[in-house]
């Protein structure tokens, strides 16, 4: 597995990370609320969402994987599909956490 840090790929990586930041992905869904029992589990789930999205963005943009000797084949399309899938799952999971915390807040 190789990393290709061309300016276009790094720009796409930064675009993905900015989109996730604008969605609020880098702020905890339970920010400003009293969290006693679930703080460790909620923090772990939130950090897992961040790691999933960043890993998916990196897989989609900067990873190249050549396999074989003659002729080598590039597995980049597979990494792109898996990276997009990871980003979608992380986004859906983060939105589900936001909805869950919004329902738990007292009126």
N, C-alpha and C positions, 0 to 999 in steps of 0.2 A: 504494500500500500504506500502510495506516495502522496505528498501534498503539493499542489500546484498553486502557488500564490501569485497568479497574474493579477494585474490591476482590475480586470473585469470581474474575476471571481471574488476577489476581496470586496469589491464594490457591492456585488450581489449579497455577500455574507453580511455586510454592514446594513444593507437595505432590509434584509430579513430580521436582523436584530433590532433595528429601529422600529419596524412594524410591531414586533413583539413588545417593545418598550411602550409604544403608543397605545397598545391594547391594555397596558397596565401589568404585563406579565412579570416585571421585575419588582413589583410592589406586592407584599403579601395580601391575600384576599381577606384576612382577618385584621387588617390594620385599624387601629383605633377602637378595638372592641376588647371586652374583658374575656380573656382566654386563660382558663386555669387548667382544666383537665386535658384538653385536646391540643395544647400548645406544641408539644413535641411532635405529635402525629401530624398536625396541620403544617408545621414548619417543614417536616420531612417530605410531605406530599408536595408542598409548594416548591421546594428545592429540586425535587425529582422532576417536576414540570419544567423548570428552568433548564436543567441538564438535558432533558429530552429534546427541548426545542433547540438549544445551542448545538447539541450533537447532530440533530437532523439538519440544521442549517449548514453545519460544516460538511456533513456527508454530501449534501446537495451541491455545494459550491466548490470546495477546494480539494476534495479527495479524488485521486485517480488510483485505479487498481488494475495492473496488468498481470495476466496469468498466462503461463505457458512459455514455451521456448520458440518454436517455429510454426507458424507465426503467432506472436503473442496476441491475446484477445483482451480487450478493455472491458472491465466490469463496471465502468462509470454509470451506464444507464440503470443498472441494478441499485447502485448506491444512491442515485438520484431518486428513484422510486421509494426506496426505504427511508431516505431522509425526508421526503415530502410526507410520507406516512407518519413518521415520528413527529414532525411539526404539527400535523393535523391533530394527532392524538393528544399532544401536549396542550394545544389550544382548546380543544374540546374539554379536556380534563380541568384546565384552569377555569374555563367558563362555568363548568359544573361546580367547582369549588366556590366561585363567586356567588352563584345562585344559592348554594347551600348555606353560605354564611349570611346572605341577605335574608333568608327565611328565618334564621335563628336570632336575628336582632330583635330585641323587644321594641314595641311601638311606643 
